[in-house]
Amino acid sequence: MQLGMIGLGKMGKNMRDRIRGAGHDVVGYDSFKAEDRDVADLPALIAALSTPRTLWIMVPAGDPTRSTVDQLADLLDPQDLVIDGGNSYFKDDQSNAGKLGAKGIAYLDCGVSGGVWGLENGYGLMVGGAADSVARAMPIFDALRPQGPREEGFVHAGEVGAGHYAKMVHNGIEYGLMQAYAEGWELLEAKDIVTDVHGCFQAWTRGTVVRSWLLDLLVKALEETPGLNGISEFTTDSGEGRWTLMEAVDNAVPMPVLAAALFARFSSRQENSPAMQAVAALRGQFGGHEVTKQNVLDDVNRAAHPKAHGKHIGPGGGDVEAMQRLATAGPSSGTGATVGEGGNEVADAGPTSGSGPTR
């Protein structure tokens, strides 16, 4: 089968290679990566494909995808097929399908999971759209999915939008799983009697109920960066966690785990939490509790610092046992640099909950 691939980033380029490896003809185009593209522009891509054409869009969600759909609506012919394999918002699919459908062009949305490992392991695929269009593109889906039974790596989830909706929920679940592993890592790191945190996680990778590919990846991250030293706590979100939570509200489905995981990511980006500043100020007002200023090292909770060789070590490298205890307020969220007497910086902040192997 022949396919036009639009977008040759980390995922798109690997997907092109995997599809080619299955014996299909793939013509790739990328507007930025001239060294990877097979044709110079979109019109050239369209001209290189035999009719009826099948094209796969693998560009960032939002305006880049919408702009690409608009261009294809003007370039393609009736009976051509467009598949959006990016992380588009499922509500965009109806609009995109409508634009193309008005020209007689078929449309499928496909949620894709597998990341940079998909080239070797295959991709999990969740597709929305008409059954005849799904059947037409099945050779491409079979080339991309993992080996084994089709239903263990592919689903025709429903009508247009269902594929991206399923991928959105998938990513919401992923947020919660990552947060749970990250919090478990932090607690193990905080306890003196546990001396091999990496070994604990590795021991869970076979036979336990918490084994998963995400766990395997965390073990790999701890092998590559012991103690995750030097990794920033700053954690982004792709938007799908937010969309999942919005859908939970709209459908009155309680999702406290996802909500907590998403908000933890927000917290990771705050150099100093305004909300916790307000909480500290209120404690000072109604209870007379001492309000700790930002230029004072808050080291009440020594367990908040990661261990190294059986000794609690501050992220800046200093022995926490030797650090002066200067404050009586509760532990901070571990954000930003802390400063000792005389304004001298003494340590970077410890990891917050959910500061796993990102960036």
C-alpha positions as CSV (number, residue, x, y, z in Angstrom):
1,M,0.0,0.0,0.0
2,Q,1.1,3.6,-0.6
3,L,1.0,6.3,2.1
4,G,1.9,10.0,2.3
5,M,3.3,10.9,5.7
6,I,3.1,14.6,6.7
7,G,5.3,15.3,9.7
8,L,8.7,13.6,10.3
9,G,9.4,14.4,13.9
10,K,10.4,11.8,16.5
11,M,7.2,9.8,16.0
12,G,6.5,10.5,12.3
13,K,10.0,9.6,11.1
14,N,10.0,6.3,13.1
15,M,6.5,5.5,11.9
16,R,7.6,6.0,8.3
17,D,10.5,3.6,8.8
18,R,8.3,1.0,10.5
19,I,5.7,1.1,7.7
20,R,8.4,0.9,5.1
21,G,9.9,-2.1,6.9
22,A,6.6,-3.9,6.5
23,G,6.9,-3.5,2.7
24,H,4.8,-0.4,2.0
25,D,5.6,2.6,0.0
26,V,5.8,5.8,2.1
27,V,6.4,9.3,0.8
28,G,7.3,11.7,3.6
29,Y,7.1,15.4,3.9
30,D,8.1,17.8,6.7
31,S,7.9,21.6,6.5
32,F,11.0,22.0,8.7
33,K,13.3,19.0,8.3
34,A,14.5,19.2,4.7
35,E,17.1,16.5,5.3
36,D,14.4,13.9,6.1
37,R,11.7,14.7,3.6
38,D,11.2,12.9,0.3
39,V,9.4,15.8,-1.5
40,A,9.8,19.5,-1.3
41,D,6.2,20.6,-0.4
42,L,2.6,19.4,0.0
43,P,1.7,19.8,-3.7
44,A,4.7,17.6,-4.6
45,L,3.6,15.0,-2.0
46,I,0.1,14.9,-3.5
47,A,1.5,14.6,-7.0
48,A,3.7,11.7,-5.9
49,L,0.8,9.6,-4.7
50,S,-1.4,7.4,-6.8
51,T,-5.2,7.9,-6.5
52,P,-7.2,7.3,-4.4
53,R,-4.6,8.7,-2.0
54,T,-4.1,8.0,1.7
55,L,-2.3,10.5,3.8
56,W,-1.3,10.5,7.5
57,I,-0.9,13.8,9.4
58,M,1.7,13.6,12.2
59,V,2.1,17.2,13.3
60,P,1.5,19.0,16.6
61,A,-2.2,19.3,17.6
62,G,-4.1,22.6,17.3
63,D,-3.3,25.1,14.6
64,P,-0.6,23.1,12.8
65,T,-3.0,20.2,12.3
66,R,-6.0,22.4,11.4
67,S,-3.8,24.4,8.9
68,T,-2.7,21.1,7.3
69,V,-6.3,19.9,7.0
70,D,-7.3,23.2,5.4
71,Q,-4.5,22.8,2.8
72,L,-5.3,19.2,2.1
73,A,-9.0,20.1,1.6
74,D,-7.9,22.3,-1.3
75,L,-5.3,19.8,-2.8
76,L,-6.9,16.4,-2.6
77,D,-9.6,14.7,-4.7
78,P,-12.8,12.9,-3.8
79,Q,-12.2,9.4,-2.5
80,D,-8.9,10.4,-0.9
81,L,-8.4,9.5,2.8
82,V,-6.8,11.6,5.5
83,I,-5.8,10.2,8.9
84,D,-4.9,12.5,11.8
85,G,-2.5,10.5,14.0
86,G,-1.5,13.4,16.3
87,N,-2.8,14.2,19.7
88,S,-5.6,16.4,18.5
89,Y,-8.5,17.4,20.7
90,F,-11.4,15.1,19.9
91,K,-13.8,18.0,19.3
92,D,-11.5,19.2,16.4
93,D,-12.1,15.9,14.6
94,Q,-15.7,16.7,13.8
95,S,-14.6,20.0,12.3
96,N,-11.8,18.5,10.3
97,A,-14.0,15.6,9.1
98,G,-16.6,18.2,8.0
99,K,-14.2,20.3,6.0
100,L,-12.8,17.3,4.2
101,G,-16.2,15.5,3.9
102,A,-17.6,18.5,2.0
103,K,-15.0,17.8,-0.7
104,G,-15.8,14.0,-0.7
105,I,-12.5,13.2,1.2
106,A,-12.7,10.6,4.0
107,Y,-11.3,11.2,7.4
108,L,-10.1,9.0,10.3
109,D,-8.7,10.1,13.7
110,C,-6.1,7.8,15.2
111,G,-4.7,8.0,18.7
112,V,-1.1,6.6,18.8
113,S,0.8,5.4,21.8
114,G,4.3,4.1,21.8
115,G,6.6,7.1,21.8
116,V,10.2,6.8,20.6
117,W,10.0,3.0,21.3
118,G,7.3,2.4,18.7
119,L,9.7,1.8,15.9
120,E,11.0,-1.3,17.6
121,N,8.0,-2.4,19.7
122,G,5.0,-1.2,17.6
123,Y,2.3,1.4,18.4
124,G,-1.0,1.1,20.2
125,L,-3.6,2.4,17.9
126,M,-7.1,3.8,18.7
127,V,-9.1,4.7,15.6
128,G,-12.4,6.7,15.0
129,G,-14.3,6.9,11.8
130,A,-16.3,5.0,9.2
131,A,-15.7,1.2,9.0
132,D,-15.0,1.2,5.3
133,S,-12.2,3.8,5.7
134,V,-10.8,1.8,8.6
135,A,-10.7,-1.3,6.5
136,R,-9.1,0.5,3.6
137,A,-6.2,1.7,5.9
138,M,-5.9,-1.6,7.8
139,P,-2.6,-2.6,6.1
140,I,-1.0,0.5,7.5
141,F,-2.5,0.0,10.9
142,D,-1.3,-3.6,10.9
143,A,2.2,-2.4,10.0
144,L,2.3,0.0,12.9
145,R,0.7,-2.0,15.7
146,P,2.8,-4.5,17.8
147,Q,3.1,-8.1,16.6
148,G,0.5,-10.5,18.0
149,P,-3.3,-10.5,18.0
150,R,-4.7,-7.3,16.3
151,E,-7.1,-6.6,19.2
152,E,-4.1,-6.3,21.6
153,G,-2.7,-3.3,19.8
154,F,-5.5,-1.9,17.7
155,V,-9.1,-0.9,18.2
156,H,-11.8,0.7,16.0
157,A,-13.0,2.7,18.9
158,G,-16.1,4.2,17.3
159,E,-17.2,7.1,15.2
160,V,-15.1,10.2,14.2
161,G,-13.4,11.6,17.4
162,A,-13.5,8.2,19.3
163,G,-9.9,7.4,18.5
164,H,-8.6,10.7,20.0
165,Y,-11.0,10.5,22.8
166,A,-9.7,7.0,23.7
167,K,-6.1,8.3,23.5
168,M,-7.0,11.2,25.7
169,V,-8.3,8.9,28.4
170,H,-5.3,6.7,28.0
171,N,-3.0,9.6,28.7
172,G,-5.1,10.6,31.7
173,I,-4.5,7.1,33.1
174,E,-0.8,7.5,32.3
175,Y,-0.7,10.7,34.4
176,G,-2.0,8.8,37.4
177,L,0.3,5.8,37.0
178,M,3.4,8.1,36.6
179,Q,2.4,10.1,39.7
180,A,2.0,6.9,41.8
181,Y,5.4,5.6,40.8
182,A,7.0,9.0,41.4
183,E,5.5,9.3,44.9
184,G,6.6,5.8,45.8
185,W,10.1,6.6,44.7
186,E,10.2,9.7,46.8
187,L,9.0,7.9,49.9
188,L,11.5,5.1,49.5
189,E,14.3,7.7,49.1
190,A,13.1,9.4,52.3
191,K,13.4,6.4,54.5
192,D,16.8,5.7,56.1
193,I,16.3,1.9,56.4
194,V,15.9,1.5,52.6
195,T,19.4,1.5,51.1
196,D,18.6,0.2,47.6
197,V,15.7,2.2,46.1
198,H,16.6,1.3,42.5
199,G,16.7,-2.4,43.5
200,C,13.2,-2.2,45.0
201,F,11.8,-0.9,41.8
202,Q,13.7,-3.5,39.7
203,A,12.4,-6.2,42.0
204,W,8.8,-5.2,41.1
205,T,9.3,-5.6,37.3
206,R,8.4,-9.3,37.3
207,G,5.6,-11.1,39.2
208,T,4.2,-8.1,41.0
209,V,0.8,-6.5,40.5
210,V,2.4,-3.1,39.8
211,R,4.7,-4.3,37.0
212,S,4.3,-2.3,33.8
213,W,6.3,-0.8,30.9
214,L,6.2,2.6,32.8
215,L,7.9,0.8,35.7
216,D,10.5,-0.6,33.4
217,L,11.2,2.9,32.1
218,L,11.6,4.3,35.6
219,V,14.1,1.5,36.5
220,K,16.0,2.5,33.3
221,A,15.9,6.1,34.3
222,L,17.3,5.3,37.8
223,E,20.1,3.2,36.2
224,E,21.0,6.1,33.8
225,T,20.7,8.8,36.5
226,P,21.1,7.4,40.0
227,G,18.9,9.2,42.5
228,L,17.6,11.2,39.5
229,N,20.3,13.8,40.6
230,G,20.3,16.9,38.4
231,I,16.9,16.3,36.8
232,S,14.6,19.3,37.0
233,E,11.3,18.9,38.7
234,F,9.7,21.0,36.0
235,T,7.1,18.8,34.3
236,T,5.0,19.8,31.3
237,D,1.6,18.4,30.2
238,S,0.5,17.8,26.6
239,G,-3.0,19.0,27.2
240,E,-4.7,15.6,27.1
241,G,-4.7,15.4,30.9
242,R,-6.6,18.7,31.1
243,W,-9.0,17.6,28.4
244,T,-9.7,14.3,30.2
245,L,-10.4,16.1,33.5
246,M,-12.8,18.5,31.6
247,E,-14.6,15.6,30.2
248,A,-14.9,14.1,33.7
249,V,-16.5,17.2,35.0
250,D,-18.9,17.3,32.0
251,N,-19.9,13.7,32.5
252,A,-19.9,13.8,36.3
253,V,-17.3,11.1,36.5
254,P,-15.0,11.4,39.6
255,M,-11.3,11.3,38.7
256,P,-9.5,12.4,41.9
257,V,-6.3,10.5,40.9
258,L,-5.9,12.3,37.6
259,A,-6.8,15.6,39.1
260,A,-4.1,15.2,41.8
261,A,-1.5,14.1,39.1
262,L,-2.3,17.0,36.8
263,F,-2.2,19.6,39.6
264,A,1.1,18.1,40.8
265,R,2.5,18.9,37.4
266,F,1.3,22.5,37.7
267,S,3.0,22.7,41.1
268,S,6.3,21.6,39.6
269,R,6.4,24.7,37.5
270,Q,6.0,27.2,40.3
271,E,9.2,28.7,41.6
272,N,7.2,29.6,44.7
273,S,3.6,28.5,45.2
274,P,1.3,31.5,45.7
275,A,-1.3,29.3,47.2
276,M,1.1,27.9,49.8
277,Q,2.4,31.5,50.5
278,A,-1.2,32.4,51.4
279,V,-1.6,29.2,53.6
280,A,1.6,30.1,55.5
281,A,0.4,33.7,55.9
282,L,-3.0,32.5,57.2
283,R,-1.3,30.2,59.7
284,G,0.6,33.1,61.0
285,Q,-2.5,35.2,61.4
286,F,-4.9,32.8,63.1
287,G,-2.5,30.6,65.0
288,G,0.5,32.9,65.6
289,H,2.7,30.4,63.8
290,E,6.1,31.8,62.6
291,V,6.0,32.8,59.0
292,T,9.3,31.7,57.3
293,K,10.7,34.1,54.8
294,Q,12.2,32.9,51.5
295,N,15.7,33.8,52.5
296,V,15.7,31.2,55.3
297,L,16.6,27.6,54.9
298,D,13.6,25.4,55.9
299,D,15.0,22.1,56.8
300,V,12.5,20.8,59.3
301,N,11.6,17.8,57.2
302,R,15.0,16.2,56.5
303,A,13.3,13.3,54.7
304,A,12.4,15.6,51.9
305,H,16.0,15.4,50.7
306,P,17.1,12.4,48.6
307,K,19.6,9.9,50.1
308,A,23.0,9.1,48.8
309,H,25.2,6.2,50.1
310,G,23.1,5.9,53.3
311,K,23.4,9.6,54.2
312,H,20.9,12.3,53.6
313,I,22.4,14.7,51.0
314,G,20.9,18.0,50.0
315,P,20.5,18.4,46.2
316,G,23.2,21.0,46.2
317,G,25.6,18.4,47.6
318,G,25.7,19.5,51.2
319,D,25.3,17.0,54.1
320,V,21.8,17.7,55.5
321,E,23.0,16.6,59.0
322,A,25.4,19.5,59.0
323,M,22.9,22.1,57.8
324,Q,21.6,24.5,60.4
325,R,17.9,24.2,61.3
326,L,16.7,27.8,60.9
327,A,12.9,27.5,60.7
328,T,10.0,26.1,62.7
329,A,7.4,26.2,60.0
330,G,6.3,23.1,58.1
331,P,8.1,21.7,55.0
332,S,8.1,23.8,51.8
333,S,7.1,22.4,48.5
334,G,10.8,22.1,47.6
335,T,10.8,24.8,44.9
336,G,13.6,27.2,43.9
337,A,16.9,27.8,45.7
338,T,17.1,28.3,49.4
339,V,19.4,30.8,51.1
340,G,21.1,30.7,54.5
341,E,22.3,33.5,56.8
342,G,23.9,36.4,55.0
343,G,22.1,35.6,51.8
344,N,24.4,32.8,50.8
345,E,22.8,30.1,48.6
346,V,23.2,26.8,50.4
347,A,21.1,24.3,48.5
348,D,18.7,23.8,45.6
349,A,15.3,22.6,46.6
350,G,14.6,18.9,47.1
351,P,12.3,17.0,44.7
352,T,8.6,17.5,44.9
353,S,6.0,14.8,44.6
354,G,6.0,13.5,41.0
355,S,9.4,14.8,40.0
356,G,10.1,11.6,38.0
357,P,12.3,11.1,35.0
358,T,11.2,14.1,32.9
359,R,13.1,16.5,30.6
